[in-house]
Amino acid sequence: MKTYGFFLMFVMGLITVSCNQTSGSIQEIGDVNVDVDHLSGVSDFFDSYSYVILRTPSDSPLGTISHIDIDEEHIVACSRGDVHVYKRDGQIVSVFSHVGQGPEEYMDISDIHLVDGNVNLLSCQTKKIYVYEPDGTFVESYPLADYYTAFCPADGGFWLASETSNNSGYEFSFYDKDKKESVESCMPFDRNESFTPSQFRPFISDTADDILVVRQFDNSVYSLRKGDGIKTVWRYNFNTPMQLSDLDRDLPYAKLFEETSNKPVIKYPGIAYVSGSQVYQTLSVFFKLGYFPYVYKFDMSRQDQDGKTLRIGLESFEDFPYLRTPPVLIYDGNYVSLMESFNVLSIERSLGTTEFSSKGLTEESSQVLFFHHFKH
């Protein structure tokens, strides 16, 4: 994937959603028209920021992060087959890797979440969700009937996403942890595509009543609720030069991905934050030379009003100098992003400050997590 700017390159493949509940039920509102060219100021979106320096031991370096999650006590990050667990202040708790073919081992890490204080890890290849304590001690596992690429914890179990890449015939299934089986499925599909782009994440937000989900090459947002199935809650109309409707939708996903790569078209919405009637929707938009993260803000209760659009990564923001990279997570009302230490230090030098270097950050240090708080 071609990107523009060295700040963007390392995280374009990492976007996830922390399944931590926010308040409210999602209403069906129909079409949402988005003008990606009419940009607003950053102060309309964020009111403050903070950060966490990930303190990783030199003998267990943290490489490129593929998955990350946060709860009240811990941060968990995956790099290849390794799992790094940190305290919320960035101090290391443990590093473990249980790659293998034993009953307590996984072959890959397709998704990861912190649930009830433990690390829950999905391995698509072994068709299991594994549970480990923060120190890496095995607790239990949940066998799955098919291949799944993502999951979202929910009361009593997990929502699983196949991303049309298994033989179940359904996009989403609810897995009951007590019964250790899927008990509900919704959104049937016709063919096993066996294709999932690394940057796609089907679960985009979690409220007290609904889990919001999206599909590849589809600009609708859907709501999942156990017992009620799935419904469309709104559909985005983007004023991009190229539209999904211009494509032959009967083409395989791999061909659709090829025809839309590095093109001015939005393939699907990104992760989102919902607070009351306010929605902060992240997007990946191709602009001139590469993909840039955007945030679109709108009020579900005021469809008569236009929303606001923010582009991130091309311009620098005086009050938010480290807001440069795509989100890897939405957590506790924050747009969470990662930045490599050498990029952080480069910005610091341009500002003439020593905030990070005085805390021991060097160009060989692990990444820094930034928490930009959405304005309510």
Secondary structure, DSSP 8 states (H G I E B T S, - for coil): ---SSTTTTTTTT--------BS------EEEEE-SSSB--GGGTEEEEEEEE-B--TTS---S--EEEE-SSEEEEEETTEEEEEETTSBEEEEE--BSSSTT-BS--SEEEEETTEEEEEETTTTEEEEE-TTS-EEEEEE-SS--SEEEEETTEEEEE-TT-SSSSEEEEEEETTTTEEEEEEEE-SS------TT--SEEEEBSS-EEE--TT--EEEEEETTTEEEEEEEEEE--SS-GGGS-TTS-HHHHHHHHTTSS---S---EEEETTEEEEEEEEEETTEEEEEEEEEETT-TTS--EEEE-SSS-BTTBTT--S-EEEEETTEEEEEE-HHHHHHHHHHHT--TTGGGT--TTS--EEEEEEE--
